[in-house]
């Protein structure tokens, strides 16, 4: 796997902070994703080998935690919580509005920018759902009208940055 020497050095250093190598799995996933933008199967297997684990042990983490991506995300990445507490207050309708505004499947080109829309297990704000995360910014109590506003902000940001 091709990682920058600085990243490899950080990885080796992080592992020394834990009495059991396995405990370094989450920090290593963060470091790899920080550099590559996502966690490929190759990266997953590499981390498992580095920590003397089976690939399934790393795959379980990547599929459980919503901050890890298994495929490259668009330049704008929308995550909608799909857990019960968000679903009960309109999470599905919010997700459908994002899909209406940015059609074309989970990843669709919007001008010169790619927008990814993804359902995730939990964004850890169960009392204020539906919850949406756009890039790294959390939005709580998002109804369909607010989802439309957020879509317009994304679209206007795309238009404003088109010439840059």
DSSP file (Angstrom, degrees, kcal/mol; ACC not computed):
  #  RESIDUE AA STRUCTURE BP1 BP2  ACC     N-H-->O    O-->H-N    N-H-->O    O-->H-N    TCO  KAPPA ALPHA  PHI   PSI    X-CA   Y-CA   Z-CA
    1    1 A X              0   0    0      0, 0.0     2,-1.0     0, 0.0     0, 0.0   0.000 360.0 360.0 360.0 138.8    0.0    0.0    0.0
    2    2 A X        +     0   0    0      0, 0.0     2,-0.3     0, 0.0     0, 0.0  -0.766 360.0 154.8 -95.3 100.5    1.3    3.4   -0.9
    3    3 A X        -     0   0    0     -2,-1.0    29,-0.0     1,-0.0     5,-0.0  -0.901  49.2 -96.5-118.4 152.6    1.2    5.8    2.1
    4    4 A X     >  -     0   0    0     -2,-0.3     4,-2.4     1,-0.1     3,-0.4  -0.323  33.8-116.7 -62.5 148.3    3.4    8.8    2.6
    5    5 A X  H  > S+     0   0    0      1,-0.2     4,-2.3     2,-0.2     5,-0.2   0.862 116.4  55.8 -55.0 -36.4    6.5    8.2    4.8
    6    6 A X  H  > S+     0   0    0      2,-0.2     4,-2.3     1,-0.2    -1,-0.2   0.897 108.1  47.8 -63.9 -39.2    5.1   10.6    7.4
    7    7 A X  H  > S+     0   0    0     -3,-0.4     4,-2.6     2,-0.2    -2,-0.2   0.919 110.9  50.4 -67.5 -43.2    1.9    8.6    7.6
    8    8 A X  H  X S+     0   0    0     -4,-2.4     4,-2.4     1,-0.2    -2,-0.2   0.896 110.6  50.4 -60.9 -39.5    3.8    5.3    8.0
    9    9 A X  H  X S+     0   0    0     -4,-2.3     4,-2.2    -5,-0.2    -1,-0.2   0.919 110.5  49.0 -64.6 -43.8    5.9    6.9   10.7
   10   10 A X  H  X S+     0   0    0     -4,-2.3     4,-3.0     2,-0.2    -2,-0.2   0.905 110.2  52.5 -61.1 -41.6    2.7    8.1   12.5
   11   11 A X  H  X S+     0   0    0     -4,-2.6     4,-2.0     1,-0.2    -2,-0.2   0.940 110.2  46.6 -60.8 -48.7    1.2    4.6   12.2
   12   12 A X  H  X S+     0   0    0     -4,-2.4     4,-0.9     1,-0.2    -1,-0.2   0.885 115.0  47.7 -61.4 -38.1    4.3    2.9   13.7
   13   13 A X  H  < S+     0   0    0     -4,-2.2     3,-0.5     1,-0.2     4,-0.4   0.899 108.7  53.2 -70.7 -41.0    4.3    5.5   16.5
   14   14 A X  H >< S+     0   0    0     -4,-3.0     3,-1.9     1,-0.2     4,-0.3   0.898 101.9  59.3 -61.8 -41.3    0.6    5.2   17.3
   15   15 A X  H >< S+     0   0    0     -4,-2.0     3,-1.5     1,-0.3    -1,-0.2   0.848  97.3  61.1 -58.2 -34.5    0.8    1.4   17.7
   16   16 A X  T 3< S+     0   0    0     -4,-0.9    -1,-0.3    -3,-0.5    -2,-0.2   0.664  91.2  69.1 -68.6 -14.3    3.4    1.9   20.5
   17   17 A X  T <  S+     0   0    0     -3,-1.9     2,-0.4    -4,-0.4    -1,-0.3   0.565  92.7  68.5 -79.2  -8.3    0.8    3.8   22.6
   18   18 A X    <   -     0   0    0     -3,-1.5     6,-0.1    -4,-0.3     3,-0.0  -0.922  69.3-146.9-119.3 136.0   -1.3    0.7   23.1
   19   19 A X  S    S+     0   0    0     -2,-0.4     2,-0.5     1,-0.2    -1,-0.1   0.775  97.3  43.6 -69.5 -24.1   -0.4   -2.4   25.2
   20   20 A X  S >  S-     0   0    0      1,-0.1     3,-1.7    -3,-0.0     4,-0.3  -0.989  81.0-141.3-121.9 125.7   -2.4   -4.6   22.7
   21   21 A X  G >  S+     0   0    0     -2,-0.5     3,-2.5     1,-0.3     4,-0.2   0.856  97.6  67.5 -53.1 -39.8   -1.9   -3.8   19.0
   22   22 A X  G >  S+     0   0    0      1,-0.3     3,-1.8     2,-0.2    -1,-0.3   0.803  88.2  67.5 -51.8 -33.0   -5.6   -4.4   18.2
   23   23 A X  G <  S+     0   0    0     -3,-1.7     4,-0.3     1,-0.3     3,-0.3   0.651  90.2  63.8 -66.3 -14.9   -6.4   -1.3   20.2
   24   24 A X  G <> S+     0   0    0     -3,-2.5     4,-2.3    -4,-0.3    -1,-0.3   0.405  73.5  99.8 -87.3   2.4   -4.7    0.9   17.6
   25   25 A X  H <> S+     0   0    0     -3,-1.8     4,-2.4     1,-0.2    -1,-0.2   0.922  81.0  46.1 -58.6 -49.7   -7.2   -0.2   14.9
   26   26 A X  H  > S+     0   0    0     -3,-0.3     4,-2.4    -4,-0.2    -1,-0.2   0.937 113.0  48.6 -63.3 -47.0   -9.4    3.0   15.0
   27   27 A X  H  > S+     0   0    0     -4,-0.3     4,-2.3     1,-0.2    -1,-0.2   0.901 112.1  50.3 -59.8 -37.6   -6.5    5.4   15.0
   28   28 A X  H  X S+     0   0    0     -4,-2.3     4,-2.5     2,-0.2     5,-0.2   0.907 108.7  51.5 -66.5 -40.1   -4.9    3.6   12.1
   29   29 A X  H  X S+     0   0    0     -4,-2.4     4,-2.7    -5,-0.2     5,-0.2   0.918 110.2  49.8 -60.6 -42.6   -8.2    3.7   10.1
   30   30 A X  H  X S+     0   0    0     -4,-2.4     4,-2.6     2,-0.2    -2,-0.2   0.922 111.0  48.9 -61.7 -44.3   -8.3    7.5   10.8
   31   31 A X  H  X S+     0   0    0     -4,-2.3     4,-1.6     2,-0.2    -2,-0.2   0.912 113.3  46.2 -63.8 -42.9   -4.8    8.0    9.6
   32   32 A X  H  X S+     0   0    0     -4,-2.5     4,-3.0     1,-0.2     5,-0.4   0.940 115.3  45.6 -66.0 -46.7   -5.3    6.0    6.4
   33   33 A X  H  X S+     0   0    0     -4,-2.7     4,-2.9     1,-0.2    -2,-0.2   0.882 107.7  58.6 -65.3 -36.3   -8.6    7.7    5.6
   34   34 A X  H  < S+     0   0    0     -4,-2.6    -1,-0.2    -5,-0.2    -2,-0.2   0.892 115.9  35.2 -58.7 -39.4   -7.1   11.1    6.3
   35   35 A X  H  < S+     0   0    0     -4,-1.6    -2,-0.2    -5,-0.2    -1,-0.2   0.915 130.5  29.5 -80.6 -44.4   -4.5   10.5    3.7
   36   36 A X  H  < S-     0   0    0     -4,-3.0    -3,-0.2     2,-0.2    -2,-0.2   0.658  96.0-125.7 -96.1 -16.7   -6.5    8.6    1.1
   37   37 A X  S  < S+     0   0    0     -4,-2.9    36,-0.5    -5,-0.4     2,-0.3   0.327  84.2  27.5  90.1  -9.3  -10.0    9.9    1.6
   38   38 A X  S    S-     0   0    0     -6,-0.3     2,-0.7    34,-0.1    -2,-0.2  -0.957  84.8-100.6-167.2 174.2  -11.5    6.5    2.1
   39   39 A X        -     0   0    0     30,-3.3    -6,-0.1    -2,-0.3   -10,-0.0  -0.898  38.3-163.2-114.8 103.0  -10.6    3.0    3.3
   40   40 A X     >  -     0   0    0     -2,-0.7     4,-2.6     1,-0.1     5,-0.2  -0.267  34.4-107.6 -75.7 166.5  -10.0    0.6    0.4
   41   41 A X  H  > S+     0   0    0      1,-0.2     4,-2.5     2,-0.2     5,-0.2   0.895 123.3  54.3 -60.8 -39.5  -10.1   -3.2    0.7
   42   42 A X  H  > S+     0   0    0      2,-0.2     4,-2.3     1,-0.2    -1,-0.2   0.918 109.9  46.0 -60.1 -43.9   -6.3   -3.0    0.2
   43   43 A X  H  > S+     0   0    0      2,-0.2     4,-2.9     1,-0.2     5,-0.2   0.912 111.1  52.6 -65.7 -43.1   -6.0   -0.6    3.2
   44   44 A X  H  X S+     0   0    0     -4,-2.6     4,-2.1     1,-0.2    -2,-0.2   0.925 112.9  43.9 -57.6 -47.2   -8.3   -2.7    5.3
   45   45 A X  H  X S+     0   0    0     -4,-2.5     4,-2.4     2,-0.2    -1,-0.2   0.870 112.5  53.0 -67.2 -37.3   -6.2   -5.8    4.7
   46   46 A X  H  X S+     0   0    0     -4,-2.3     4,-2.5    -5,-0.2    -2,-0.2   0.925 109.8  47.5 -64.5 -45.2   -3.0   -3.9    5.2
   47   47 A X  H  X S+     0   0    0     -4,-2.9     4,-1.8     2,-0.2    -2,-0.2   0.917 111.0  52.3 -62.6 -43.1   -4.1   -2.5    8.6
   48   48 A X  H  <>S+     0   0    0     -4,-2.1     5,-3.2    -5,-0.2     4,-0.3   0.935 111.9  45.3 -58.4 -47.3   -5.2   -6.0    9.6
   49   49 A X  H ><5S+     0   0    0     -4,-2.4     3,-1.2     1,-0.2    -1,-0.2   0.900 110.0  54.9 -63.3 -40.6   -1.8   -7.5    8.8
   50   50 A X  H 3<5S+     0   0    0     -4,-2.5    -1,-0.2     1,-0.3    -2,-0.2   0.829 115.1  39.7 -61.3 -32.8   -0.1   -4.6   10.5
   51   51 A X  T 3<5S-     0   0    0     -4,-1.8    -1,-0.3    -3,-0.2    -2,-0.2   0.277 113.8-114.3-101.8   9.5   -2.0   -5.4   13.7
   52   52 A X  T < 5S+     0   0    0     -3,-1.2     2,-0.2    -4,-0.3    -3,-0.2   0.902  75.1 127.3  57.9  43.9   -1.8   -9.2   13.4
   53   53 A X      < -     0   0    0     -5,-3.2     2,-0.3    -6,-0.2    -1,-0.2  -0.736  66.4-100.1-120.6 169.9   -5.6   -9.4   12.9
   54   54 A X    >>  -     0   0    0     -2,-0.2     3,-1.5     1,-0.1     4,-0.8  -0.684  36.1-116.3 -84.6 147.4   -7.9  -10.9   10.4
   55   55 A X  H >> S+     0   0    0     -2,-0.3     4,-2.7     1,-0.3     3,-0.8   0.827 113.4  65.5 -53.6 -33.2   -9.4   -8.5    7.8
   56   56 A X  H 3> S+     0   0    0      1,-0.2     4,-2.3     2,-0.2    -1,-0.3   0.835  93.8  60.5 -60.2 -31.4  -12.9   -9.1    9.2
   57   57 A X  H <> S+     0   0    0     -3,-1.5     4,-0.7     1,-0.2    -1,-0.2   0.853 111.8  37.8 -65.0 -33.9  -11.8   -7.5   12.4
   58   58 A X  H <X S+     0   0    0     -4,-0.8     4,-2.3    -3,-0.8     3,-0.2   0.853 112.4  57.7 -83.1 -38.6  -11.1   -4.2   10.6
   59   59 A X  H  X S+     0   0    0     -4,-2.7     4,-2.4     1,-0.2     5,-0.2   0.886 101.5  57.4 -58.2 -40.0  -14.0   -4.6    8.3
   60   60 A X  H  X S+     0   0    0     -4,-2.3     4,-1.3     1,-0.2    -1,-0.2   0.893 108.8  45.7 -58.0 -41.2  -16.4   -4.7   11.3
   61   61 A X  H  X S+     0   0    0     -4,-0.7     4,-2.4    -3,-0.2    -2,-0.2   0.923 111.8  50.6 -68.1 -45.0  -15.1   -1.4   12.5
   62   62 A X  H  < S+     0   0    0     -4,-2.3     6,-0.2     1,-0.2    -2,-0.2   0.863 114.4  43.7 -64.4 -36.4  -15.3    0.3    9.1
   63   63 A X  H  < S+     0   0    0     -4,-2.4    -1,-0.2    -5,-0.2    -2,-0.2   0.719 115.5  48.6 -83.6 -19.7  -18.9   -0.8    8.5
   64   64 A X  H  < S+     0   0    0     -4,-1.3     2,-0.5    -5,-0.2    -2,-0.2   0.915 100.8  64.4 -83.6 -46.2  -20.0    0.0   12.0
   65   65 A X  S >< S-     0   0    0     -4,-2.4     3,-1.4    -5,-0.2    -1,-0.1  -0.676  70.3-150.5 -86.8 124.8  -18.6    3.6   12.4
   66   66 A X  T 3  S+     0   0    0     -2,-0.5    -1,-0.1    56,-0.4    -4,-0.1   0.619  88.2  72.2 -71.6 -10.9  -20.2    6.1   10.0
   67   67 A X  T 3  S+     0   0    0      2,-0.0     2,-0.4    53,-0.0    -1,-0.3   0.646  84.3  81.2 -79.2 -11.1  -17.1    8.3    9.8
   68   68 A X    <   -     0   0    0     -3,-1.4     2,-0.4    -6,-0.2   -30,-0.1  -0.792  69.1-152.4 -97.1 137.2  -15.3    5.7    7.7
   69   69 A X        -     0   0    0     -2,-0.4   -30,-3.3     1,-0.1     3,-0.1  -0.891  14.3-164.4-110.6 136.7  -15.9    5.5    4.0
   70   70 A X  S    S+     0   0    0     -2,-0.4     2,-0.3   -32,-0.2   -29,-0.2   0.468  82.6  29.8 -95.4  -5.4  -15.6    2.3    1.9
   71   71 A X  S    S-     0   0    0    -34,-0.1   -32,-0.1   -31,-0.1    -1,-0.1  -0.976 104.3 -78.5-145.5 158.2  -15.6    4.3   -1.3
   72   72 A X        -     0   0    0     -2,-0.3     2,-0.2   -34,-0.1   -34,-0.1  -0.307  48.6-136.7 -59.3 136.7  -14.4    7.7   -2.3
   73   73 A X        -     0   0    0    -36,-0.5     4,-0.1     1,-0.1    41,-0.1  -0.539  21.8-100.7 -89.5 159.3  -16.9   10.4   -1.2
   74   74 A X        -     0   0    0      2,-0.3    41,-0.2    -2,-0.2    -1,-0.1  -0.176  40.8 -98.2 -66.9 170.9  -17.9   13.3   -3.4
   75   75 A X  S    S+     0   0    0     39,-0.7     2,-0.5     1,-0.2    40,-0.2   0.803 123.1  42.6 -64.4 -25.7  -16.4   16.7   -2.7
   76   76 A X  E    S-a  115   0A   0     38,-2.0    40,-2.6    59,-0.1     2,-0.5  -0.993  82.4-165.4-117.2 126.2  -19.6   17.4   -0.8
   77   77 A X  E     -a  116   0A   0     -2,-0.5    58,-3.4    38,-0.2     2,-0.5  -0.947   4.4-167.9-122.1 116.5  -20.6   14.5    1.4
   78   78 A X  E     -aB 117 134A   0     38,-3.6    40,-2.3    -2,-0.5     2,-0.5  -0.898   3.5-172.5-106.6 125.3  -24.1   14.3    2.9
   79   79 A X  E     -aB 118 133A   0     54,-3.0    54,-2.8    -2,-0.5     2,-0.5  -0.975   3.1-166.1-118.2 130.1  -24.8   11.7    5.6
   80   80 A X  E     -aB 119 132A   0     38,-2.8    40,-2.2    -2,-0.5    52,-0.2  -0.967  23.8-122.1-117.2 127.4  -28.4   11.1    6.9
   81   81 A X  E     -a  120   0A   0     50,-2.3    40,-0.2    -2,-0.5    14,-0.1  -0.444  24.7-175.9 -67.8 135.4  -29.0    9.1   10.1
   82   82 A X        +     0   0    0     38,-2.5    39,-0.1    -2,-0.2    -1,-0.1   0.280  38.4 122.6-115.9   9.9  -31.2    6.1    9.5
   83   83 A X  S  > S-     0   0    0     37,-0.3     4,-2.8    38,-0.3     3,-0.5  -0.202  77.9 -97.5 -70.5 168.7  -31.5    4.8   13.1
   84   84 A X  H  > S+     0   0    0      1,-0.2     4,-2.7     2,-0.2     5,-0.2   0.872 119.5  54.7 -56.9 -44.9  -34.9    4.4   14.7
   85   85 A X  H  4 S+     0   0    0      1,-0.2     4,-0.5     2,-0.2    -1,-0.2   0.885 115.5  39.5 -62.5 -37.1  -35.0    7.7   16.6
   86   86 A X  H >4>S+     0   0    0     -3,-0.5     5,-2.2     2,-0.2     3,-0.8   0.881 113.8  54.6 -76.3 -38.7  -34.3    9.7   13.4
   87   87 A X  H ><5S+     0   0    0     -4,-2.8     3,-1.4     1,-0.2     5,-0.3   0.886 102.7  57.6 -61.4 -38.5  -36.6    7.6   11.3
   88   88 A X  T 3<5S+     0   0    0     -4,-2.7    -1,-0.2     1,-0.3    -2,-0.2   0.739 109.1  45.1 -66.2 -22.5  -39.5    8.1   13.6
   89   89 A X  T < 5S-     0   0    0     -3,-0.8    -1,-0.3    -4,-0.5    -2,-0.2   0.162 135.7 -73.7-110.7  18.8  -39.3   11.9   13.2
   90   90 A X  T <>5S+     0   0    0     -3,-1.4     4,-2.0    -4,-0.1    -3,-0.2   0.621  79.8 140.0 110.8  14.5  -38.9   12.0    9.4
   91   91 A X  H  ><S+     0   0    0     -5,-2.2     4,-2.4     1,-0.2    -4,-0.2   0.861  75.9  53.1 -58.2 -38.4  -35.4   10.9    8.5
   92   92 A X  H  > S+     0   0    0     -5,-0.3     4,-2.3     2,-0.2    -1,-0.2   0.910 109.2  48.6 -64.9 -42.0  -36.5    8.8    5.5
   93   93 A X  H  > S+     0   0    0      2,-0.2     4,-1.9     1,-0.2    -1,-0.2   0.878 110.6  51.8 -65.7 -37.3  -38.3   11.8    4.0
   94   94 A X  H  X S+     0   0    0     -4,-2.0     4,-2.0     2,-0.2    -2,-0.2   0.932 109.9  48.7 -63.5 -45.8  -35.2   14.0    4.6
   95   95 A X  H  X S+     0   0    0     -4,-2.4     4,-2.1     1,-0.2    -2,-0.2   0.906 109.7  52.2 -61.1 -41.8  -33.1   11.5    2.8
   96   96 A X  H  X S+     0   0    0     -4,-2.3     4,-2.2     1,-0.2    -1,-0.2   0.865 106.5  53.9 -63.5 -35.9  -35.5   11.3   -0.1
   97   97 A X  H  X S+     0   0    0     -4,-1.9     4,-2.4     2,-0.2    -1,-0.2   0.917 107.8  49.6 -65.2 -42.5  -35.4   15.1   -0.4
   98   98 A X  H  X S+     0   0    0     -4,-2.0     4,-2.2     1,-0.2    -2,-0.2   0.911 111.5  49.7 -61.0 -40.7  -31.6   15.1   -0.7
   99   99 A X  H  < S+     0   0    0     -4,-2.1    -2,-0.2     2,-0.2    -1,-0.2   0.860 110.2  50.3 -67.4 -34.6  -31.9   12.4   -3.4
  100  100 A X  H >< S+     0   0    0     -4,-2.2     3,-0.6     1,-0.2    -2,-0.2   0.904 113.5  45.6 -66.5 -41.0  -34.5   14.5   -5.3
  101  101 A X  H 3< S+     0   0    0     -4,-2.4     2,-0.3     1,-0.3    -2,-0.2   0.828 125.8  31.0 -72.7 -31.9  -32.3   17.5   -5.1
  102  102 A X  T 3< S-     0   0    0     -4,-2.2    -1,-0.3    -5,-0.2     3,-0.1  -0.656  87.1-176.8-126.1  74.4  -29.2   15.6   -6.2
  103  103 A X    <   +     0   0    0     -3,-0.6    -3,-0.1    -2,-0.3    -4,-0.0  -0.167  45.0  79.9 -70.9 164.5  -30.5   12.7   -8.4
  104  104 A X  S    S-     0   0    0      4,-0.1     3,-0.4    -5,-0.1    -1,-0.2   0.597  97.3 -75.9 117.0  16.7  -28.4   10.0   -9.9
  105  105 A X  S    S-     0   0    0      1,-0.2    12,-0.1    -6,-0.2     3,-0.1  -0.467  84.9 -31.8  94.9-168.4  -27.8    7.5   -7.2
  106  106 A X  S    S+     0   0    0      1,-0.2    11,-2.7    -2,-0.1     2,-0.4   0.784 136.8  32.4 -63.1 -27.0  -25.6    7.6   -4.1
  107  107 A X  E    S+C  116   0A   0     -3,-0.4     2,-0.4     9,-0.2     9,-0.2  -0.978  74.7 169.4-132.0 121.6  -23.0    9.7   -6.0
  108  108 A X  E     -C  115   0A   0      7,-2.1     7,-2.3    -2,-0.4     2,-0.3  -0.992  34.9-117.3-135.1 138.6  -24.1   12.2   -8.6
  109  109 A X  E     -C  114   0A   0     -2,-0.4     2,-0.5     5,-0.2     5,-0.2  -0.574  24.1-171.5 -72.7 131.4  -22.2   14.9  -10.5
  110  110 A X  E >   -C  113   0A   0      3,-3.6     3,-1.5    -2,-0.3     2,-0.4  -0.844  63.8 -59.9-122.5  90.3  -23.6   18.3   -9.8
  111  111 A X  T 3  S-     0   0    0     -2,-0.5    48,-0.0     1,-0.3    47,-0.0  -0.580 118.6 -18.3  69.3-126.2  -21.8   20.6  -12.2
  112  112 A X  T 3  S+     0   0    0     -2,-0.4     2,-0.4    46,-0.1    -1,-0.3   0.278 128.2  75.6 -97.1  12.6  -18.1   20.3  -11.5
  113  113 A X  E <  S- C   0 110A   0     -3,-1.5    -3,-3.6   -39,-0.0     2,-0.5  -0.937  71.6-136.3-124.7 146.9  -18.6   18.8   -8.0
  114  114 A X  E     - C   0 109A   0     -2,-0.4   -38,-2.0    -5,-0.2   -39,-0.7  -0.876  15.8-158.2-102.7 132.1  -19.6   15.4   -7.0
  115  115 A X  E     -aC  76 108A   0     -7,-2.3    -7,-2.1    -2,-0.5     2,-0.4  -0.939   3.3-160.2-111.6 125.7  -22.2   15.1   -4.2
  116  116 A X  E     -aC  77 107A   0    -40,-2.6   -38,-3.6    -2,-0.5     2,-0.4  -0.888   3.3-167.1-104.7 135.2  -22.4   11.8   -2.2
  117  117 A X  E     +a   78   0A   0    -11,-2.7     2,-0.4    -2,-0.4   -38,-0.2  -0.988  15.5 171.4-122.2 129.3  -25.5   11.0   -0.2
  118  118 A X  E     -a   79   0A   0    -40,-2.3   -38,-2.8    -2,-0.4     2,-0.4  -0.997  31.9-134.6-142.9 139.0  -25.3    8.2    2.3
  119  119 A X  E     -a   80   0A   0     -2,-0.4     2,-0.3   -40,-0.2   -38,-0.2  -0.783  32.2-169.4 -85.0 135.3  -27.5    6.6    5.0
  120  120 A X  E     -a   81   0A   0    -40,-2.2   -38,-2.5    -2,-0.4   -37,-0.3  -0.878  29.0-119.0-126.6 160.7  -25.5    6.0    8.1
  121  121 A X  S    S-     0   0    0     -2,-0.3     2,-0.3     1,-0.2   -38,-0.3   0.904  85.8 -12.3 -68.3 -44.7  -26.2    4.1   11.3
  122  122 A X        -     0   0    0    -40,-0.1   -56,-0.4   -41,-0.1    -1,-0.2  -0.953  35.9-168.5-162.4 136.9  -25.9    6.8   13.9
  123  123 A X        -     0   0    0     -2,-0.3    -1,-0.1    -3,-0.1     9,-0.1   0.161  53.9-115.6-111.7  14.9  -24.6   10.4   14.1
  124  124 A X  S    S+     0   0    0      1,-0.1     3,-0.1     7,-0.1    -2,-0.0   0.817  90.1 100.1  60.9  39.6  -24.9   10.4   17.9
  125  125 A X    >   +     0   0    0      1,-0.1     3,-2.1     6,-0.0    -1,-0.1  -0.285  36.3 155.2-143.5  53.2  -27.5   13.1   18.4
  126  126 A X  G >   +     0   0    0      1,-0.3     3,-0.7     2,-0.1    -1,-0.1   0.733  67.7  57.6 -59.6 -28.6  -30.6   10.9   18.9
  127  127 A X  G 3  S+     0   0    0      1,-0.2    -1,-0.3    -3,-0.1    -3,-0.0   0.508 108.9  45.4 -82.2  -2.6  -32.6   13.5   20.9
  128  128 A X  G <  S-     0   0    0     -3,-2.1    13,-2.9    14,-0.0    -1,-0.2  -0.106  96.4-171.4-133.0  37.9  -32.5   16.0   18.1
  129  129 A X    <   +     0   0    0     -3,-0.7     2,-0.1    11,-0.2    11,-0.1  -0.268  56.4  63.1 -81.9 170.4  -33.3   14.1   14.9
  130  130 A X  S    S-     0   0    0     11,-0.1    12,-2.5     9,-0.1     2,-0.4   0.534  76.2-168.5 -66.3 145.0  -33.5   13.9   12.1
  131  131 A X        -     0   0    0      9,-0.2   -50,-2.3    10,-0.2     2,-0.4  -0.893  10.8-177.7-113.5 136.6  -29.8   14.5   12.0
  132  132 A X  E     -BD  80 139A   0      7,-2.6     7,-3.2    -2,-0.4     2,-0.5  -0.985  11.9-157.0-131.1 139.5  -27.7   15.2    8.9
  133  133 A X  E     -BD  79 138A   0    -54,-2.8   -54,-3.0    -2,-0.4     2,-0.6  -0.982   4.8-167.0-117.7 124.2  -24.0   15.7    8.5
  134  134 A X  E >  S-BD  78 137A   0      3,-2.5     3,-2.6    -2,-0.5     2,-0.5  -0.951  70.9 -43.7-112.1 117.4  -22.7   17.6    5.5
  135  135 A X  T 3  S-     0   0    0    -58,-3.4   -59,-0.1    -2,-0.6   -56,-0.0  -0.528 126.3 -28.8  55.7-111.7  -19.0   17.2    5.2
  136  136 A X  T 3  S+     0   0    0     -2,-0.5     2,-0.5     2,-0.1    -1,-0.3   0.250 115.8 104.0-113.5  12.7  -18.0   17.6    8.9
  137  137 A X  E <   -D  134   0A   0     -3,-2.6    -3,-2.5     2,-0.0     2,-0.3  -0.854  61.6-142.5-103.6 123.8  -20.9   19.9   10.0
  138  138 A X  E     -D  133   0A   0     -2,-0.5     2,-0.4    -5,-0.2    -5,-0.2  -0.644  13.0-167.6 -85.4 135.5  -23.7   18.4   12.0
  139  139 A X  E     -D  132   0A   0     -7,-3.2    -7,-2.6    -2,-0.3     3,-0.3  -0.993   8.6-161.3-124.1 125.3  -27.3   19.7   11.4
  140  140 A X        +     0   0    0     -2,-0.4   -11,-0.2    -9,-0.2    -9,-0.2  -0.697  64.7  18.7-108.4 158.7  -30.0   18.7   13.9
  141  141 A X  S    S+     0   0    0    -13,-2.9     2,-0.7    -2,-0.3    -1,-0.2   0.904  77.2 176.8  51.9  48.1  -33.8   18.7   13.6
  142  142 A X        -     0   0    0    -12,-2.5    -1,-0.2    -3,-0.3     2,-0.2  -0.741   4.5-179.4 -87.6 114.0  -33.7   18.7    9.8
  143  143 A X     >  -     0   0    0     -2,-0.7     4,-2.4   -49,-0.1     5,-0.2  -0.431  47.8 -88.2 -98.5-177.1  -37.1   18.5    8.2
  144  144 A X  H  > S+     0   0    0      1,-0.2     4,-2.1     2,-0.2     5,-0.1   0.894 128.1  51.7 -61.9 -40.8  -37.8   18.4    4.5
  145  145 A X  H  > S+     0   0    0      1,-0.2     4,-1.9     2,-0.2    -1,-0.2   0.917 111.6  46.6 -62.6 -42.9  -37.9   22.2    4.2
  146  146 A X  H  > S+     0   0    0      1,-0.2     4,-2.6     2,-0.2    -1,-0.2   0.870 108.4  56.2 -67.6 -35.6  -34.6   22.5    6.0
  147  147 A X  H  X S+     0   0    0     -4,-2.4     4,-2.3     2,-0.2    -1,-0.2   0.910 106.3  50.8 -60.8 -41.6  -33.1   19.8    3.7
  148  148 A X  H  X S+     0   0    0     -4,-2.1     4,-2.4     2,-0.2    -2,-0.2   0.921 109.8  50.3 -60.9 -44.0  -34.2   21.9    0.7
  149  149 A X  H  X S+     0   0    0     -4,-1.9     4,-2.2     1,-0.2    -2,-0.2   0.918 110.5  49.2 -60.1 -44.1  -32.4   25.0    2.2
  150  150 A X  H  X S+     0   0    0     -4,-2.6     4,-2.3     1,-0.2    -1,-0.2   0.890 109.9  51.9 -63.8 -38.7  -29.3   22.9    2.8
  151  151 A X  H  X S+     0   0    0     -4,-2.3     4,-2.9     2,-0.2    -1,-0.2   0.913 108.7  50.5 -62.8 -42.6  -29.4   21.7   -0.8
  152  152 A X  H  X S+     0   0    0     -4,-2.4     4,-2.9     2,-0.2     5,-0.2   0.894 109.1  51.6 -63.4 -39.1  -29.7   25.3   -2.1
  153  153 A X  H  X S+     0   0    0     -4,-2.2     4,-2.2     2,-0.2    -1,-0.2   0.915 111.2  47.5 -62.2 -42.7  -26.7   26.3    0.1
  154  154 A X  H  X S+     0   0    0     -4,-2.3     4,-2.1     2,-0.2    -2,-0.2   0.942 113.9  47.3 -62.9 -47.0  -24.7   23.4   -1.4
  155  155 A X  H  X S+     0   0    0     -4,-2.9     4,-2.3     1,-0.2    -2,-0.2   0.901 112.9  47.9 -63.3 -41.5  -25.8   24.3   -5.0
  156  156 A X  H  X S+     0   0    0     -4,-2.9     4,-2.5     1,-0.2    -1,-0.2   0.863 110.7  52.3 -69.6 -33.2  -25.0   28.0   -4.5
  157  157 A X  H  X S+     0   0    0     -4,-2.2     4,-1.6    -5,-0.2    -1,-0.2   0.872 108.9  50.5 -66.0 -36.4  -21.6   27.1   -3.0
  158  158 A X  H  X S+     0   0    0     -4,-2.1     4,-0.6     2,-0.2    -2,-0.2   0.931 112.3  46.6 -63.4 -46.8  -20.9   25.0   -6.1
  159  159 A X  H >< S+     0   0    0     -4,-2.3     3,-0.7     1,-0.2     4,-0.4   0.899 111.9  50.7 -63.7 -40.7  -21.9   27.9   -8.3
  160  160 A X  H 3< S+     0   0    0     -4,-2.5     3,-0.3     1,-0.2    -1,-0.2   0.822 115.7  42.1 -67.4 -30.4  -19.8   30.4   -6.4
  161  161 A X  H >< S+     0   0    0     -4,-1.6     3,-1.5     1,-0.2    -1,-0.2   0.434  86.7  97.2 -95.2   0.4  -16.7   28.1   -6.5
  162  162 A X  T << S+     0   0    0     -3,-0.7    -1,-0.2    -4,-0.6    -2,-0.1   0.842  86.3  45.0 -60.3 -35.6  -17.1   27.1  -10.2
  163  163 A X  T 3         0   0    0     -4,-0.4    -1,-0.3    -3,-0.3    -2,-0.1   0.430 360.0 360.0 -89.2   2.1  -14.7   29.6  -11.4
  164  164 A X    <         0   0    0     -3,-1.5    -1,-0.2    -4,-0.0    -2,-0.2   0.440 360.0 360.0 -97.6 360.0  -12.0   29.0   -8.8
